[in-house]
């Protein structure tokens, strides 16, 4: 089998709406950190200079949101109420793991004018590839947004799904929808401009707000989708990091291709 990395890196040097802070303690600094911590917390005295080169272990400290890099949005990200269940929507640590290892289906909408594609656009893609997603398939959208990766345009120029497209996929039994774009919805500026023009609240983040009506997860900020050898016939693994009470969790998404 071949494993294809579908994940974007978390890079403190790259532009981000919420900047990433990444502090690295070298092995020598890590040795001093360990020594100080043992003394302060447990009363254990240890001279780090007795270690080889006075080094122990490096240590990374990071400050970032759970929506940095490739991540999975949990149902609780979409709002505090869920029409489909009693009680609040589930957090990322509560989601069933069997959602995140399933056959994948790649839909290439990069040639669409945008800012969104609708249900009819997706049906045309099903016809083009000769395959319709089945229950629990993980659908991946190649929008072409990664051509702007590492620049400010990545956050403002991309193609999203409208509400009809999301509901079509959910009607087919899909529970995880992924995109290589910053958001599954249209760009923020486009949405707000359309709302200001029409006063129609239904244009406000319909892909996300669909998650208040029906339980599903989004993978945002995928990468390398053009490396997939075919639009289906592969597995996707995208288990989210288990963060208690969180509305999203990072994932190292990969495609698994049998050869």
Secondary structure, 3 states (H helix, E strand, C coil): CEEEECECCCCCCCCCCCCCEEEEECHHHHHHHHHHHHHHHHCCCCCHHHCHHHCCCCEEEEECCCCCCCEEECHHHHCCCCCCCCCCCCCHHHCCHHHCEEEEEEEECCCCCCCEECHHHHHHHHHHHCCCCCCCCEEEEECCHHHHCCCHHHHCCCCEECHHHHHHHHHCCCCEEEECCCCCCCCHHHHHHHHHHHCCHHHCCHHHHHHHHCCCEEEECECCHHHCCCCEEEEEECCECCCCCCCEEEECCEEEECC
